[in-house]
Amino acid sequence: MKILDWYILKRYLGTFSMMLLLFIPIGITVNLAEKIDKILDNEVPFIEVVYYYLDFTVYFANLLFPIFLFLSVIWFTSKLAMNTEIVAFLSSGVSFYRFLRPYLIGATIVCIGALILSMYLAPQASKGFNEFKYRYLKHGQETRETNDVYRQINDNEFIYANHFSPSSNSARNFTLEHFEDNELNFKISASGLRYNPEDSTYRLTMADKRIIGAKGDSIFNYRTLDTILPFEFDELTPESYIAETLNYTELKEFISKEKRRGSGNINRYEVVAYKRWSIPISAFILTIIAVAVASFKRRGGMGVNLAVGICLAFIFIFFDKVFGTMAEQSTFSPLIAVWFPNIVFGILAVVLLIRAKR
């Protein structure tokens, strides 16, 4: 690498690191100011608070790193432009695309780091972050009750209930159907179900068991029936944040298992999976846009470039949130929803790059 490459690459990585170091303490301070009353009321151990904010730091950095990267590139590129350094580089015979090379090298380094973070480190941090939140801050406010659950729990059995409540380990209007060679073998129905975590058994109330026979059906009635059923109660109502706490390999296996069960939250889980790739890749697109926007020496100075950058950053966040929510709450394709902001901003990057080259 030549002097130009090292000069820009050091500014690229240094400004990005400084941006993180500046804003993460601000995020911790704001979060602590908001949560301090609940932390004191619940007498949370100090070491738990320390671990929470370590997880918060990783969670916060993974969530907002594209915006920090975008603003940091605009910041130091604007300074190069204001000091007429970019004009000097290009006047020496360096093409604009050659000038862009150290930026792309920096984006590659950041992208690799972001992939490792989003695939493996951030899920573990998210688990600690959310567990602390629900244990000490929500303090029982999150019941995670689920209505109208229909799932395939293994190759031969399906279950249904119109209400599951993990807080009380109970369900209403429960049905289990067992099939052999695509034919119903027996069916269990109960008006109520309660799980006993001590011995992993289930108590069915007002239960009926119908066994399908070649010469007729056999029906058995029970006021109460204690039995073992082939599923874990908590698996029927996974936490809304469960996908965020799994590394990429575990997440793909989890999605495959939930598809077999007929889960209604598949889109939500797939949005999380696709974002593990799309957000790190956005480092390249946002870097090119930032260079194209900030490489001009404007009359309004650096403030104009930062204003344009902040507007574009908010539009990117808007697209990301709106289309992500649309995919989670409807039949809209999660793949299209997650990659749409990158596609739109990728086209914008090409247009701005051609304009900047001219």
C-alpha positions in Angstrom: 0.0 0.0 0.0 1.2 3.5 -0.8 1.3 6.5 1.5 -2.1 7.8 0.2 -3.7 4.5 1.1 -2.2 4.4 4.6 -3.1 8.0 5.2 -6.8 7.6 4.3 -7.1 4.1 5.9 -5.8 5.4 9.2 -8.2 8.3 9.1 -11.1 6.0 8.1 -10.6 3.5 10.9 -9.4 6.1 13.5 -12.4 8.4 13.0 -14.9 5.4 13.1 -13.3 4.1 16.3 -13.4 7.6 17.8 -17.1 8.0 16.9 -17.9 4.7 18.7 -15.9 5.7 21.7 -17.7 9.0 21.9 -21.3 7.9 21.4 -21.3 4.6 23.3 -20.7 6.4 26.7 -23.4 8.8 25.8 -25.8 5.9 25.1 -24.9 4.3 28.4 -25.4 7.5 30.3 -28.8 8.1 28.7 -29.9 4.5 29.3 -28.7 4.6 32.9 -30.5 7.9 33.6 -33.7 6.3 32.3 -33.3 3.0 34.2 -31.6 4.1 37.5 -34.9 4.3 39.5 -35.9 0.7 38.6 -32.3 -0.6 39.2 -32.3 0.9 42.7 -35.9 -0.2 43.5 -35.1 -3.8 42.5 -31.7 -3.7 44.4 -29.9 -5.0 41.4 -26.4 -6.3 42.3 -23.6 -4.0 41.1 -21.9 -6.8 39.1 -25.1 -7.5 37.3 -25.3 -3.8 36.3 -21.7 -3.9 35.0 -22.4 -7.1 32.9 -25.6 -5.4 31.6 -23.8 -2.4 30.3 -21.0 -4.5 28.8 -23.7 -6.4 26.9 -25.4 -3.0 26.2 -22.2 -1.7 24.6 -21.9 -4.6 22.2 -25.7 -4.5 21.5 -25.6 -0.7 20.9 -22.5 -0.9 18.7 -24.0 -3.7 16.5 -27.3 -1.9 16.1 -26.0 1.5 15.1 -22.6 0.9 13.6 -23.7 1.7 10.0 -24.8 5.1 11.0 -21.6 5.8 13.0 -19.5 4.6 10.0 -21.5 6.8 7.6 -21.1 9.9 9.7 -17.5 9.3 10.5 -16.6 8.9 6.8 -18.5 12.1 5.9 -16.7 13.9 8.8 -13.1 13.1 7.8 -13.7 13.2 4.1 -15.2 16.7 4.5 -12.1 17.8 6.4 -10.0 16.5 3.5 -12.1 18.4 1.0 -12.0 21.6 3.1 -8.2 21.4 3.4 -8.0 21.0 -0.4 -6.3 17.6 0.1 -8.6 15.8 -2.3 -7.9 18.3 -5.0 -4.1 17.7 -4.4 -4.6 14.0 -4.6 -6.5 14.1 -7.9 -4.2 16.8 -9.4 -1.3 14.4 -8.9 -2.8 12.0 -11.5 -4.7 9.8 -9.1 -8.1 8.8 -10.5 -11.2 9.1 -8.4 -11.6 5.4 -8.4 -8.0 4.9 -7.2 -8.7 7.5 -4.5 -11.7 5.4 -3.4 -9.6 2.2 -3.0 -8.4 2.8 0.7 -12.0 3.5 1.6 -13.1 0.2 0.2 -10.3 -1.5 2.1 -11.4 0.1 5.3 -15.0 -0.9 4.5 -13.8 -4.5 4.0 -12.1 -4.5 7.4 -15.2 -3.0 9.1 -17.5 -5.5 7.3 -15.5 -8.5 8.5 -15.5 -7.2 12.0 -19.3 -6.5 11.8 -20.0 -10.0 10.5 -18.1 -11.6 13.4 -20.0 -9.2 15.7 -23.4 -9.9 14.3 -23.0 -13.6 13.8 -21.5 -14.6 17.2 -20.8 -11.8 19.7 -23.9 -9.7 19.4 -26.3 -12.6 20.0 -24.7 -13.5 23.3 -24.7 -9.8 24.3 -28.4 -9.6 23.3 -29.2 -12.6 25.5 -27.7 -10.9 28.5 -29.2 -7.5 27.7 -32.7 -8.9 27.3 -32.6 -11.3 30.3 -31.5 -8.4 32.5 -34.3 -6.2 31.1 -37.0 -8.8 31.7 -35.7 -9.9 35.1 -35.1 -6.5 36.7 -36.6 -3.7 34.5 -39.8 -5.2 33.2 -40.4 -7.0 36.5 -43.2 -9.3 35.4 -44.8 -6.9 32.9 -44.0 -9.2 30.0 -46.3 -12.2 30.1 -45.6 -13.6 26.6 -49.0 -15.1 26.3 -49.8 -16.7 23.0 -53.2 -17.3 21.3 -54.2 -19.9 18.7 -51.0 -22.0 18.6 -50.9 -24.8 16.0 -47.7 -26.7 15.6 -46.2 -29.9 14.4 -44.0 -31.0 17.3 -42.5 -34.1 15.5 -43.0 -36.2 12.4 -46.2 -37.7 13.6 -47.9 -35.3 16.1 -49.6 -32.0 15.9 -50.9 -29.8 18.8 -53.4 -27.0 19.0 -54.5 -24.6 21.8 -56.3 -21.3 21.7 -54.3 -19.9 24.6 -50.8 -20.6 26.1 -49.6 -18.7 29.2 -46.0 -19.4 30.3 -46.4 -17.3 33.4 -48.9 -19.8 34.8 -47.7 -22.9 32.8 -51.2 -23.4 31.5 -53.2 -23.7 28.3 -56.9 -23.8 27.3 -58.7 -25.9 24.7 -55.8 -28.2 24.1 -55.7 -30.9 21.3 -53.0 -33.4 20.4 -53.3 -35.5 17.2 -51.1 -38.5 16.4 -50.8 -39.7 12.8 -49.3 -42.9 11.4 -48.8 -43.1 7.6 -50.8 -39.9 7.1 -53.8 -41.4 9.0 -55.1 -40.3 12.3 -54.3 -42.9 15.0 -55.5 -41.2 18.1 -56.6 -37.8 19.4 -56.4 -36.2 22.9 -58.6 -33.2 23.7 -58.8 -31.3 27.0 -60.4 -28.1 28.2 -57.4 -27.3 30.3 -53.7 -28.2 30.5 -51.1 -27.4 33.2 -47.4 -28.1 33.1 -45.5 -29.3 36.2 -41.8 -28.3 35.7 -40.7 -30.3 38.7 -41.3 -33.7 37.0 -42.0 -32.5 33.4 -45.5 -33.9 33.4 -48.8 -32.4 32.2 -52.2 -32.5 33.9 -55.2 -32.5 31.6 -58.6 -31.5 32.9 -61.9 -32.7 31.3 -59.9 -34.7 28.8 -61.1 -37.1 26.1 -58.9 -39.6 24.2 -60.2 -41.1 21.0 -58.4 -44.1 19.5 -59.2 -44.7 15.9 -59.7 -48.4 15.1 -60.6 -50.4 12.0 -63.8 -51.8 13.6 -64.7 -48.6 15.4 -63.4 -45.9 17.7 -62.6 -46.2 21.4 -63.3 -43.2 23.5 -62.0 -42.6 27.1 -63.1 -39.8 29.3 -61.0 -38.4 32.2 -61.8 -35.7 34.8 -58.0 -35.3 35.3 -55.2 -37.1 33.5 -51.5 -36.8 34.5 -49.3 -37.8 31.6 -46.1 -37.0 29.7 -46.3 -35.2 26.3 -43.6 -35.0 23.7 -42.8 -31.3 23.8 -41.3 -28.7 26.2 -43.9 -26.1 27.3 -41.6 -23.1 26.9 -40.9 -24.1 23.2 -44.5 -23.3 22.3 -44.1 -19.6 23.2 -40.5 -18.5 22.6 -39.6 -15.0 23.7 -40.0 -12.4 21.0 -36.2 -11.7 21.3 -35.2 -15.4 21.0 -33.9 -15.0 17.4 -31.5 -12.2 18.5 -29.8 -14.4 21.1 -28.8 -17.2 18.7 -25.7 -17.3 16.6 -26.2 -17.7 12.9 -25.8 -21.5 12.9 -28.2 -21.9 15.8 -30.6 -19.4 14.2 -30.9 -21.3 10.9 -31.6 -24.6 12.8 -34.1 -22.8 15.0 -35.9 -21.4 11.9 -36.0 -24.8 10.3 -37.5 -26.3 13.5 -40.1 -23.6 13.8 -41.1 -24.1 10.1 -41.8 -27.7 10.8 -43.9 -26.7 13.8 -45.9 -24.2 11.7 -44.9 -21.2 13.8 -46.5 -17.9 12.9 -43.3 -16.0 13.7 -41.2 -17.3 10.8 -41.0 -13.9 9.1 -39.8 -12.2 12.3 -37.0 -14.8 12.7 -36.0 -14.6 9.0 -35.8 -10.8 9.2 -33.2 -11.3 12.0 -31.3 -13.9 10.0 -31.1 -11.8 6.8 -30.0 -8.7 8.7 -27.0 -10.6 10.0 -25.7 -10.3 6.4 -27.3 -7.1 5.1 -26.1 -4.7 7.8 -22.4 -5.6 7.5 -22.7 -5.3 3.7 -24.2 -1.9 4.0 -20.7 -0.7 5.1 -19.6 -0.6 1.5 -22.7 1.2 0.2 -22.7 3.8 2.9 -18.9 4.4 2.5 -19.3 5.1 -1.2 -22.3 7.4 -0.6 -20.4 9.3 2.2 -17.3 9.8 -0.1 -19.4 10.9 -3.0 -21.3 13.4 -0.8 -18.4 14.8 1.2 -15.6 14.9 -1.5 -16.8 18.4 -2.7 -15.6 21.6 -1.1 -19.0 23.4 -0.5 -19.7 27.0 0.3 -21.5 26.0 3.5 -18.5 24.1 4.7 -18.5 20.8 6.6 -21.9 21.5 8.2 -23.7 21.1 4.8 -22.1 17.7 4.3 -23.0 16.6 7.8 -26.6 17.8 7.3 -27.0 15.8 4.1 -25.4 12.8 5.7 -27.7 12.9 8.7 -30.8 13.2 6.4 -29.6 10.2 4.4 -28.9 8.2 7.6 -32.4 8.8 8.9 -33.9 7.8 5.5 -31.8 4.6 5.7 -33.1 3.9 9.2 -36.7 4.7 8.1 -36.5 2.2 5.2 -34.9 -0.5 7.4 -37.5 -0.2 10.2 -40.6 0.2 8.0 -39.9 -2.7 5.7 -38.6 -4.9 8.5 -41.8 -4.3 10.5 -43.9 -4.9 7.3 -42.3 -8.3 6.8 -42.8 -9.2 10.5 -46.4 -8.3 10.5 -47.5 -9.5 7.1 -46.8 -12.0 4.3 -44.3 -9.5 2.7 -41.0 -11.3 1.8 -38.4 -10.9 4.6 -35.6 -11.2 2.0 -36.9 -8.3 0.0 -37.8 -6.3 3.1 -34.3 -6.6 4.6 -32.3 -6.0 1.4 -34.5 -3.2 -0.1 -32.7 -0.4 1.8 -29.4 -1.7 0.5 -30.7 -2.0 -3.0 -32.1 1.6 -3.0 -29.0 3.0 -1.4 -26.8 0.9 -3.7 -28.4 2.6 -6.7 -28.0 6.0 -5.1 -24.3 5.2 -4.4 -23.7 4.4 -8.1 -25.5 7.7 -9.2 -23.6 9.8 -6.7 -20.3 8.1 -7.5 -20.7 8.9 -11.2 -21.6 12.5 -10.4 -18.6 12.8 -8.0 -16.2 11.4 -10.7 -17.3 14.0 -13.1 
